[in-house]
Amino acid sequence: MEQWQGSVPGELTVLLTRIQDGDTEAVSDLATLAFPELRRLAAVCLREKSPDHSWFPTDLVNELWVRLLRRHRIEYHNRAHFLGAAAHLMRALVIDRARMRGAGKRSAGGSTLTHVNPCLDFSEADAAELLALSQALDRLAVMSPRQARIVEMRYFAGFTVEETAHAMDLSPKTVKREWAAARAWLHSELRAVEQR
């Protein structure tokens, strides 16, 4: 497993605790400490973008911080909780970007979670497919929140199986099993949307 860059695992949790205790200086420290990790996640997400893309890893991280700081309180229990929230926010940013591309049509296209890179500049069909995926993922979250979080971390944030297992305090075997089940369910859902 690739080592997390930028911080010792406990340091991030200590800063999150300080923030919950009202230490406003800890927010700045958190931004500094977490930046390399968040930038690496953003780079993974943006890796396959075309050369004419308009987003860079730092831009995506900055957008994440804007969303995080808009919250009245930053309440993350530990590193895994924080990284899971970052993955969720990456998904929200990607979906917002797809919506802004004017995707009014639905054409799920039988996605298998490998066709569309969510961080590419979207065609209308790709944006519609990504929106259909997001809606299916919302339905999955009602049935299996853990599977939905795994999909967010693996697909939207680009976590490896091992990184996902570490962040969620699960075994890699469990992540692989849940990832396979979630992909199969989502594939079935997207095919049903396509046939409507």
N, C-alpha and C positions, 0 to 999 in steps of 0.2 A: 504494500500500500504506500502511496506517495505521502510523505510527511506533510502535515499542515505547515505552512510557512508563516513566519511573522510572530508567533506567540507560543508559549507553553500552554497546554490545554487548561491548566488551572488559572492562568492569568486572566483569561477572558471571563471566566466565571466570577472571579474576585471583582473585576470591574463592574460586571452586571449587578452584583450584590451591592456594591458602593452606590450605583445609580439608584437602585431601589430604596436605599437608605437616604436618598436625597442629596448625594454628593454631585453637584452640577459639573465640577471639574472632571469627573470620571467619564462624562460623555465624550469630551475631547480625547481623553486617553483611550477610550474604546475605539473611536474613529481611527486613531493612529495605529493601534494594535491590530484591529480587524482589517484594515485596508488591504494589506497584502493577500490575505485569504479571500476577501471578497473580490479583489481584482483578479485573482487566479480563477475564481468561479466564473466571473464575467468573461474572461478570456476564453475559457472552455466553451461558453455559450456562443461567443462570437467567432470562434476559430474558423468556421467554414463560410464566413460571409464573403460576398464578392468584393473585389477591390474598390467598387464605387459605393460601399456602404457608408452610412452616416453615423453609426454608433461605434465607439471604441470602448474597451473595457473600463477605462476611467469614467466615461460618460455614464455607463450603466451603473457603476458603483455610486456615482454622485446622485443619480436618480433614486437609487435605493436609500441613500442617506436622507434625501429630501422627504421620502415617504416615511422613513423611520422617525424623523424629527418632527413631523407633523402630528404625531401621536402625542397626546397629553402626557403620557407616561411611557417610559421604556421599561417594559416588564418581561424580562426573559430570565428564566430560572437558572440556566446554565448555557454552556457553549452549544450543546446539541439543540436546545430550544432556539437559541439565537440563529444558528445556521439554518435550521428548518424554516424559521421566519424569513430569512434572507432568500431561501429557495422559493418560498411562497410569493414573496414580493417580486422576484425575478419573473415568475409566471405572470403575475398581474401586469407588470410592465410590458411583457411580450404580448399579452392579450390586448392591452390598451393600444399598443402599436399596430396590431393587426386590425383592430376596429377603426383606427384612424386611417388605415389604408382604404377605407370605404368598402369593406367586404359586406355587401348586402345579400349576396347569394349564398346558399348552403349547398356545398357539394363535398361531402365527406370523402369521397374518392377512395374509400377502403383503406384508410391509413392504418399502418401497422406500427406506428410510433417510430418509424425510421425514415419515412419519405420527407417530411417537412422538418427543416431545422427552424425552430421558432424564432431565431434571431436573424434570419435572412430578411432582406427587403422582399415583401410578399407580393405575389401576383394575387389577383382577386380570388382565384380558386384556392391557393395556398392559405390565404387569410381566412377564407370561409371554412376550410378544413381545420385550421387551428382553433377557430371559434367553436366548431362542432366538438372538437376534442376537449376544449375547456368545459363545455356544458356537460359532456359525458363524465369528465373528471369530477365535476361538482356532484353528479348523481352517485358516482363511486364513493365519494367522501361521506355520503349519508350512510352507505352500507358498510364501508370499511375505511375509516379515517386513516389507519396505518398504511393501507395500500395506496391511498391517494397521496399521502406524504411521500411515500417511496417514489411514486411516479413524478411528483414535483422535483424531488431531489435528483433523481436519475435523469429524467428527460429535460426538465426546464433548467436545472442548475448544473447539469453535467457531472454530478457526483459519480464516482465509481461505485461498484457494489461494496467495496471495503469502506470507502468514505461514508456511504449511506449507513452502513452497519455501525460504524463508529459514532456518527452523529445521532443515530436513533437508539443507541445502546441495544442493538440486536446482533445476532450472529450473521455472518455473510450468507450462510446457508438459508436462513430465514428470509433475508432480503431477496435472494435469488428466487426462492419459492413464491414469495408475495409479488415480486416484480413480474414473474411469468404469469401468475394468476390475473394480476391487474391488466397486463397487456392483452391477454386473451379476452377478458371481459370488455375492455375498451374497444378492441377490434370488433367484437360482436355488436356492441352498441353503435359504432360508427357505420357498420354495414347496414344495420336496421335504419339508420337515418338516411343512408344513401338510397335505400329501396322505397322510401316513402314518396 
